[in-house]
Amino acid sequence: MAGRSQTPRRLFSSSILSLLLASGLGSEGAVGDHTSESGSAFARDTLVSYVRIYADAEGESHFEDVYVELSLIEVAPGISPLFASSFSAASRYAFLSARPGWREDWHPAPQRQFLVYLAGVTEFQVSDGEIRRLGPGTIVLAEDTVGKGHISQVVGETDVMAVVIQLEGEG
C-alpha cells in the first residue's frame, strides 16, 4: 500500500497502542516485584503505576504516584486470560511529537487524559513547586483541568513521542 509502510517507529507505536488497549487503556506503567496484602508474592506484570497530575480545591497542582493491581481475567472471548486492570471509557486518542526546546508555560490539561511516553524526556512542574522529568515508558494522568495547571517542556536532545488518550467523563 502506498504511503502505509511500517517503519520500526510506527510498528513500535502500533504495538504499544495495541498493548494499551488490551490492558485497560494502559492507565499504568510497569513497576518491580511486590508482595500482596495476603503476603504472597506476585509477578512484576501484575502491578502497574502512573504519575497523576491533579489540582486541589484551591486550584494548586500536585503529583501523585498511583499503583493499580492487575487481575487475571478473560479480556476477550477465545483469548487466554491476561493480567489487566478494569476497563475505562476513552473518547479518543492521538500520537504527538515535540522537538527539543518546546516549552509551554502554566496551563491546565484540556481534559482528563493519559499520556504514554514512547521516546524523549518531558519535564513537568506543578504549582506546589515540584518538578519531575518523565521519559520513555512513563504514563501520566493529567487531570489538573482547573486552576493554575502545570509547565511542560521537552528536555534533552531527543524528540518526545507520546500517545495521548483522552478520557470520557469528569472523574
C-alpha positions as CSV (number, residue, x, y, z in Angstrom):
1,M,0.0,0.0,0.0
2,A,1.4,3.4,-1.0
3,G,2.2,5.6,2.0
4,R,1.4,2.9,4.5
5,S,4.8,1.2,5.0
6,Q,5.5,0.4,8.6
7,T,8.8,1.9,9.9
8,P,10.2,0.5,13.1
9,R,8.9,3.6,15.0
10,R,5.4,3.1,13.6
11,L,5.4,-0.6,14.3
12,F,6.6,0.1,17.9
13,S,3.9,2.8,18.4
14,S,1.2,0.5,16.9
15,S,2.3,-2.3,19.2
16,I,2.3,0.0,22.2
17,L,-1.3,1.1,21.4
18,S,-2.4,-2.5,21.0
19,L,-0.9,-3.4,24.3
20,L,-2.5,-0.4,26.0
21,L,-5.9,-1.2,24.6
22,A,-5.6,-4.8,25.7
23,S,-4.6,-3.8,29.3
24,G,-7.3,-1.4,30.2
25,L,-6.0,1.5,28.1
26,G,-2.6,1.4,29.7
27,S,-3.6,3.5,32.6
28,E,-0.4,2.4,34.3
29,G,3.3,1.6,33.7
30,A,5.2,-1.5,34.9
31,V,7.0,-1.5,38.3
32,G,9.1,-4.0,40.2
33,D,8.1,-7.1,42.2
34,H,5.8,-6.6,45.2
35,T,4.0,-8.6,47.9
36,S,0.3,-8.6,48.2
37,E,-1.6,-7.9,51.4
38,S,-2.0,-11.6,51.9
39,G,1.8,-11.9,51.9
40,S,2.0,-13.9,48.7
41,A,4.4,-12.6,46.1
42,F,3.1,-11.7,42.7
43,A,5.0,-11.1,39.5
44,R,6.1,-7.6,38.2
45,D,3.4,-7.6,35.5
46,T,0.5,-7.7,37.9
47,L,1.1,-4.2,39.4
48,V,1.4,-1.1,37.3
49,S,1.8,2.6,38.1
50,Y,1.3,6.0,36.7
51,V,2.0,9.6,37.7
52,R,-1.1,11.7,38.3
53,I,-1.1,15.5,38.0
54,Y,-4.2,16.9,39.7
55,A,-5.5,20.2,41.2
56,D,-6.6,20.5,44.8
57,A,-9.6,22.5,46.0
58,E,-7.6,25.7,45.9
59,G,-6.5,25.1,42.2
60,E,-2.9,24.2,43.1
61,S,-1.4,21.3,41.1
62,H,0.4,18.4,42.5
63,F,2.0,15.0,41.6
64,E,0.8,11.7,43.0
65,D,2.2,8.2,42.3
66,V,-0.7,5.8,41.7
67,Y,-0.4,2.0,41.8
68,V,-3.0,-0.4,40.4
69,E,-3.0,-4.2,40.8
70,L,-4.0,-6.2,37.8
71,S,-6.2,-9.3,38.0
72,L,-6.1,-12.4,35.8
73,I,-9.2,-12.0,33.6
74,E,-10.5,-13.0,30.2
75,V,-10.3,-9.8,28.2
76,A,-11.8,-11.2,25.0
77,P,-13.6,-14.4,24.1
78,G,-11.2,-17.1,22.9
79,I,-8.1,-15.4,24.3
80,S,-6.3,-16.9,27.2
81,P,-6.7,-14.9,30.4
82,L,-4.3,-11.9,30.8
83,F,-3.5,-9.7,33.8
84,A,-5.5,-6.5,33.3
85,S,-7.0,-3.6,35.1
86,S,-10.6,-2.7,34.8
87,F,-11.5,-1.1,31.5
88,S,-12.3,2.7,31.4
89,A,-14.1,4.7,28.8
90,A,-11.9,6.8,26.5
91,S,-13.3,9.3,23.9
92,R,-10.3,9.5,21.5
93,Y,-6.6,9.1,21.1
94,A,-3.7,10.7,19.2
95,F,0.0,10.5,18.7
96,L,2.1,13.6,19.4
97,S,5.7,14.6,18.9
98,A,7.5,17.7,20.2
99,R,11.1,18.8,19.4
100,P,13.8,19.6,22.0
101,G,13.3,23.0,23.4
102,W,9.5,23.0,23.1
103,R,8.0,24.6,26.2
104,E,4.5,25.6,27.4
105,D,4.1,27.9,30.3
106,W,1.4,27.5,33.0
107,H,-1.6,25.8,31.6
108,P,-4.3,23.3,32.8
109,A,-4.9,20.0,31.0
110,P,-7.5,20.5,28.2
111,Q,-9.4,17.5,29.7
112,R,-8.6,14.3,31.7
113,Q,-6.1,12.4,29.6
114,F,-3.4,9.8,29.8
115,L,0.0,10.5,28.1
116,V,2.1,7.4,27.4
117,Y,5.7,8.4,26.7
118,L,7.5,6.4,24.0
119,A,10.6,8.5,23.4
120,G,12.3,11.6,24.8
121,V,12.0,13.3,28.1
122,T,9.4,15.9,29.3
123,E,9.9,18.0,32.4
124,F,6.7,18.9,34.3
125,Q,6.5,21.5,37.0
126,V,3.3,21.6,39.2
127,S,2.3,24.7,41.1
128,D,3.4,23.4,44.5
129,G,7.0,23.7,43.1
130,E,7.8,20.0,42.5
131,I,9.5,19.2,39.2
132,R,9.7,15.7,37.6
133,R,11.4,14.6,34.4
134,L,9.5,11.8,32.8
135,G,10.8,9.6,29.9
136,P,10.0,6.6,27.8
137,G,7.7,4.0,29.5
138,T,6.2,6.6,31.8
139,I,2.4,7.1,31.9
140,V,0.9,10.3,33.1
141,L,-2.7,11.0,34.0
142,A,-3.2,14.8,33.5
143,E,-6.3,15.8,35.3
144,D,-5.5,19.3,36.5
145,T,-8.2,20.8,34.3
146,V,-8.8,23.7,36.7
147,G,-6.5,26.1,38.5
148,K,-3.0,27.1,37.6
149,G,-2.1,23.9,35.8
150,H,1.5,22.9,35.1
151,I,4.5,23.8,32.9
152,S,5.6,21.3,30.3
153,Q,8.9,21.3,28.4
154,V,11.0,18.9,26.3
155,V,14.5,18.5,27.7
156,G,17.5,16.8,26.2
157,E,18.3,16.3,22.5
158,T,15.6,13.8,21.6
159,D,12.1,14.5,20.2
160,V,9.3,13.4,22.6
161,M,6.9,10.9,21.1
162,A,3.7,10.1,23.1
163,V,0.3,8.6,22.8
164,V,-2.5,10.8,24.3
165,I,-5.7,9.0,25.3
166,Q,-8.5,11.4,26.3
167,L,-10.9,10.1,28.8
168,E,-14.7,10.4,29.0
169,G,-16.5,11.8,32.0
170,E,-15.4,14.1,34.8
171,G,-13.7,12.0,37.3
